[in-house]
Amino acid sequence: MTSKKTLVPALAATLLLTTVLAGCSSGSNNAGSTPGAGQASQAPAAAAPTTIKAMTILFGNPPATDNNKAKDDIEKRGNVKLDVTFVPSEAYKDKLSVAVSAGDSYDLLLLDGGKDDKYTNLVKMGAFHDLTPYLENTKNLKQIDQAVWNNTKVQGKVYGIPRPRGLYGGGDGNLIIRKDWLDKYNLPMPKTLDELTNALQVFKEKDPAGGGKTIPLSVNGVDAIGSPGPFAGTNPMQFAFGVPNVWKLDNGKAVRDFQTPEYKAYLEWLQGAWSKGLIDKDAPVLKNQQQVRSKFMAGVAGVFAGNASDFTETNVAKLKQVDPNAEIAIIDLLEGPGGKKGVAVIGGYYGLWAIPSSVPKDKVQQIINFLDFSASEENAAFAKTGVIGVHASELKDGIAVQTDDQKKQFDLDKPSQFVLENKADPYTYATAKDPAILKVQKASLDVISKAGIENPFLSYNSQVASKNPDSYKKMSAVMTKFVLGESKWDDVQKEIDAWTTGLGAQITKELQDQYNEDHK
């Protein structure tokens, strides 16, 4: 008879090979401001350091492997020996599949896709420890918002520790705009959709980038997996029209965003903007937000959807190399007809730390204890300063004070990469080291935290949707043609109706049933 644990490795690779990478993270565990680092009391010592072999995703260059003072410091304070495999983001999906299928390769794995159906199936197959009983005496992990825990639980239990991020807006919650272009033409900071549209038209006519290179609004195409539509990076505009955050409940009945009249109005706005040349002509073929961001940083785009972390002194400096007059500003909320506006209330985390069921039970608590220690105030500061005297001189007003040599060593050792679990912090995306910019970032995050729009089905998964990843492909293609002026609205409505009476009916029922079960 085949055991459950024998089945796990055999099926895990197949399940995870189709995992879609979540696109909402920078390469570091951004932390909140705390007084000093590397000077706090050492974690309670165990009989011997716990060796933790972990695998995590890497954006950018890896930390130094030899004589890494940051790694040495956190190991000493946390009473652990860390063996961390940093896998580049583009290879992570395949490496994770291999690691899970092996079953006993790691003590700790970052499931970057979060609570998707692959993760849920692996949990039900017994691939990971139930961590619920191990969280009882934690201090810092309990600071994670209850909504985030709810978004990650499977059958009411915790099988993965969420790495907390902002709950509001996500990677494209705000619009980032060239303030110097606004000032150049005496334009106000856009607060409404009409003011934004006017600014885009002026950018198009005046061509501030020169040589006809100006892109008023930069967006990218969608992959049509999980969500249809012509473009990604347009959430602020959608919410300005009153489009739901993917789903809404209307008198208890599930309604998808594209089934609403507000979505039609949003597409018509895109159609008008496209016809006037206000949207990047390359948008349909751009694959991701990073390509959009690159156009902004190259000095040719006037507006793109990002978040507070895009407004940093580093980005300003890069942009000034292209245009010495460049200035960046954040449009916190864009107001549409009837005063509608908002940002998405998202999962509030990026990735789940799971402990494979092959790890001995007596080691599980030690791993959880380290994650709890990792999420402490002192390590929030450590992520910013590294070792005081080596990577920074001090932490002043939440900002690391560094000499050039210290900054160079910090960039080599990358202390934040060893803070495996970041501290729960509403200002996760406030990453600036310049006090004035940091103040703007925090103020923006405060504003959007009061304008969240919830998706009632956020924490649920549809097996039908997962088995039919192309279910929105045809709809997306027709929507794109409509925006480009190549098809009529009737063509779009036909595809919406086909989805609503076909696969959509099954997907809707699955999600509604899960919701109803939880809200009896």
N, C-alpha and C positions, 0 to 999 in steps of 0.2 A: 504493500500500500504506500502511495506517495504522500509524504508529509507536506504540511503547509509551507514549512521553511525551504523544502526542496523546490517547491513551485515558485517561490518568490524570485530567485535568481533567473530562472528560465523565462519568466514573463516580464521581468523588470525592464530589460533593455528595450523590448518592443514597446512597452508603455511609454518610456521616457524618450525614445528617439524622436517622437512626434511632439515633444514638449516645446512650446513656443517661448522664447526668451522674453521675460518681462523687460520693458524698456524704460525704466524709471529710476536709474541709479547712477550716481557718480562713483568714482573708484574708491572713495573713502567712507568710513563711518563718521559722518559729520556729527559733532557733539555740541552740547551747550556750554555756556561759560561757567567756569568753576575756579576757585581760588587755588592756583598752584597745582603742580603735578610732579610725580616722582618723589614726593616728600610725605605722602600720606602713610598711614599705618599699613603694615603688611597684612595680607589676608591671613586668617587663622591657619597655622601650619598643620599639615597632616603629617603622618609618620614619614612619608616620603613624597616627593613631587609626583603628581599624576601626569603620566604621558598621554597627550591627546593628539591623535592623528586626525587632522581635519582637511577637508577640501572645500575651497571657496572660489568664487568667480573673481577675475581680475580685469580691471579696466586700466589701460596704461602699462607702465613698466612695473616689474615686480620689485619688492624690497631687496636690499643687499642680503646675500646669503652668508657672507663671512663677517665675523666680528660685529654683528648687528647689535648695537647697544640698546636700541629700543626693545628688541625681542628679549634680550637678556634681562632687562629691567622688569618687564611685565611678567616674565616667567618667575622671577624671584619674588615679586610681590604677590603673585597669584598661586605660588607654590605648584607650578606645573612645568612640564617640558612640552613645548609645542612643536609639532611636526606638521606644518601647514603646506599643502600643495596649492599653489596659486595658478589657476588655469585661465588662460586668456578667454575673454567672453565669446569670441567666435568659435572656440573649440569646446565650450563648456557642456553643451547639450550632449555631445557624444561621450565625453569623459565621464559625465555624471551617469549615463546609462551603463557604462562599463563598471563604474564603482558600485552602483546599486545591484547590478546583476552578480557581481563577485560576492556580495553579501557580507564579507568579513574584512574588507580592505581598509575601512575607516571607522573611527569612533564617532565622527561627526561630519555630516554632509549638509551643504547648503542647497536646498531645493529651490532654485531660482524662480521657478514658475509659480511658486506659492501654492495655494489650495486650488489646483486645477483638478480635472477628473483623473489624471494620471496619478497624482499624489493620493487622491482619495482612494483609488483602487489599490494602490500599494499598501496604504494603511489597512484596508480591509483584508488584504492578503497576509497581514502580519509582518510586513517588512520593517516596521519601526516600533520602538518602545512607546507605550502609553506613558507620557511624561506628567500626567495630571497629579499623581501622588507625590512626585518629586519637587513640585513647585510650592508646596505648603509653607516652607520656612524661608523662601526667598524674599528679599527686600526690594531689590531694584527691578526685577522682572515684573513684580506686581504693580509697578508704576505704569506699565503699558496700559493704554486705554482699554476698557472692557470691550469697546466696539471692535478693536483690533483682534482681541482674543476670539470674539464671536465670529469674526470673518475667517478665522483659520481652523476652528474646531471641526472635528469629524465625529458625528454621532455624539456630540456633547463633550468630547474628550480632546485633550491637547496631545498631539503627536509631533508637533513642530513648534519651535520657539520663534515667533516672528521677529525680524529685525525692524524695529519701528522706524517709520518715516512720517512725513506730514500726512495728516488725515484729509487735508483740503487742497484741491487743485491738481496735485500731482505734477508731472513734468511739463504740462502745457496749460496750467491754470490761469496764467496771466498773459498779457501781450507785452512784449519788449519792443521799445520804439526808439528811433534816433531822435533824441531831444534837440540836438543841434539843427536838424533839418526842420523841425517844427519852428524853432526860434528864427531860423533864417528867413522863413516866409511868414512870420508873425502869426503862426497858428497856435491855438490853445491846446493844452494837453487833452486829447480826446477822452471824453467821459461817456459819450453816447455813440451808438452805431452810426448815426448821421455824421457826427463830427469825425469819426474815424474814416468813413467813406470819403468825406471831403479832403481829409489830409492825404489819403492815398491818391486821390485825383490830382492834388497839387504836386505830390512827389512825381507822379507820372508826367505831368506837363512840364515841370521845372527841371527834371532830371538832375538832382543834386549829386549823383555819383559821377555824372559826366559821360559823354560819348554814347548816350542812349543805353547805358548799362543798368540804370536804376530799376530795381524790382520793388514796387511799392509794398506788396505783401508776399512773403515766402511761406508756402505750405508744401506738404508732400502727399503723394498718393497713399491709398490704404491697401493693405494686403488682403482685405475682405475676409479675414479669419476672425470670427467672433463678432464682427461689426461691419456693416456695409458703409456706403458713402463714397463720394468722389474724392474727398481730401481728408487727411488727418491734420491735426494742429489747428483746429477751428472751434474748439470748445467754447471760448469766450463769445464767439458770434452765435453759436447754437443756443447758449443759455440766454443771450440777449433777446432771442426770439421766443424764449419760453419752452424750448425743446427739453424733454425729460432727460435725466441722466440714465440713458439706455432704456430703462423701464420705469413705469409709474403704475400706480393702482388707481383706477377710476371707479369709485363705488365698489371696491373689492375685486374689480376685474383687471387683469394684467393688460397693459397697453405698451407696445414697443415704440421707441422714439420716432421711427420713420412712418408709423401709422397715424401720426398726429398732423393736423393742419399747420402747426408751427414749423414742422420739419419742411413742409413744402415751401413756406415763406423763406426759410433759411436757404434752401436750394435756389430759389429765385433770386435772392440777394447775391449768392455766389455767381449765378448766371450773369447778372448785370455787371458785377465786378470783373468777371472774366472778359465780357464783351468790350469793356473799356480799357483792357490791358492792365488792370490793377493787380492781377495775380500772376505770379511767376509762370511763364510759359512752359517751364520744365516741370512744373508741379506734378503732372500725371505720372512721370517716370522717376521722380525722386522716391527713394526707398524708405528713408527714415528721417527723424527729426535732426539727427546730427548733420545731415547734408544741408538741411534748411539753416541750421545754426551756422554752418560754415559760410554760407552766402552772406549772412548778416555780419559775421566777423571779417569777411573779405571787404566789407564796406559798400556793398552794392544793394543790400536789402534794407528797407525802411522799417518793417514790422515783421515779427514772427511770434508764435506762441511758445512761451517758455515759462520759467518761474523765477522766484526771487534769487535763486542761486546763479542765474545768468547775469545778474547785475553785480559784478565783483570788480575790484580794482584791477585784477588780472585781465579780465575781458576788456575793460576800458583801456588798459595799456596796450593790449594787442590791437584794438581797433584804432587807437591813436597812431600806431605805426603806419597804418594805411591812410588815415585822415587825422591830422593833428588837432582838428577842431571837433572830433567826434565826442558825443555825450550820449549816455544811455539813460532811459527812464523806464519805469514800470507802470503800465496801466492796470491798476488793481482789479477793477471791475468795469465791464463794458455794459452800459445800460441801453436796452432796446425799447421797442414799442410798449407802451403801458408801464414803463419802469422795470421791466423784467431784467434780471441779471443773476449771476451766481457762479459758483465753481462746483466741481464734482466732489462729493464726499467719497473718497477712494478707500482701498483696503487698509491704508495706514501702515504698510510694511513693505519691505522688499526682500523676499526670500524667507524660507523657513529652515531653521537648524533642526535636522532630524537625527536621531541616534539609532543606527541599525539594530535590529533585534538580536543580532549576533553578539553585541557588546554585553559583557557580564552585568547583571543587575546591580552588583555592588559598586560598579564603576559609573553607572548612570548618574547617581547623585553627585559624584565628584565633578562630572562634566557640567551638570546643571549649576553646581556651585561656582564653577569658573565662569560660566556665562553670566551668572548673577553678579559676580565680582567685576566682570568685564563691563557690565552696564552701569557701573558706579559713577559717582561724581568725579572721583579722582581720575578715572580712566577717560571720562569725557574731556577733562583738562589735558590728560596725557596724549589724547588723539590730536590735540592742537599744538602742544609744546614738545612732546617727546620727553626726554630726560633733561631736567633743568641743569644747565651748565654744559650740556653736550649739544642739544638740539635747539635750545632757546634759553634766554636769560631769565624770563619770567612770563607770567600770564597777567596782563594788565587790562582790566575792563573787558575780559573775555577774549582778548586778542594776544597772540604770542608775540613777544618782543624778541627779535632774533638779529644776530649779526649776519653778515654775508656768509661766513664760514659755517655758522650754525644752521642757516637755511639750507646750505648745500648738503650738510650731513643729514638734515631732516628729510630732504628730498631723496637721499640715498636709502636711508633706513625705513622711511615711511611708517612711523609709529602707528598711525590709525589702522593700518592693515592688520595689526595684531590685536586690536580691540574688536574681537570677533562679534560681540553683541553690543551695539551702541545704546546709549542712554535714551530713554523715552524723552522727547523734547519737542514741543510745538514749534521750535525755531530751527528744526533740522536743516532747512534750506537757507538759513541765514549764515552764510559761510565767509562773508567778507572779513578782511583784517583791517580795513580802513573804518574807523569809528563812525564817520558820517554815512558811509554806504551801509554799514551794518545796521544803523538806526533806520534807514529807509527800508531795508529788507524786513526787519522785524515789524515795522509799521504796516507793511504790505501784508504780511502773514496774519497780523491781527485783524485787518480789514476782511480778508477772505474767510477767516475762521467764523465769521458771523453770517456768511452767505452760502453755506453749504447746501447742495441739492443731493438728496440721497437716492440711491438705487435700491429699492426694496429687495431685489433678488441678488444683490452683490455677492453674498456668501454661498450661493447655490450654483450647482453645475448641471448642465443638460447633457445626458449621454447621447441623445439624438444629434445635438449640435456638434458634439465631439466626433461622432462617427461620420458626420457630413460637413467637413471643414470648408467645403466650397459652396455651402448653401446660400451664401450671400454674393457669390462671385458675379452671377448674371445681373443681379440687382445693382451691384456697384458699377458694373460696366454701363448699364443704361443710365444710372444717375450721372455718371461722368459725362456721357454723351449729351445729356440734358443741359448740364452746366456749360459744356463747350458749344452749345447751340446746335447740336447735331441730331437731336431727337425732341419729341414733344412730351409734355407732362403725362399724356395718356399712356405712353410707353412705360413710364416709371410706375404709374398707378397699376398697370397690368402686372408688373413684377411684384409689387407690394401685395396685391390681391392673391397672386399665385403662392407667395410665401405664406400668407395668412391662412389660406385654406389647405396648404400642404404641410411641409415640414414645420412651418411656424406654429401650426396648431399643436403639434406634438411637443415642440420645444416649450411653448407657453404652458401646456398642461403639466409637463415635468416640473418646471420652476414653480408654478402656482401650487402644485400639490405639496412640494417641499415647504413652501412658505406657509401654507395653510396648516400643515402638520405642526409647525413650530409656533403657530399663533392660534391654537385652539382656545 
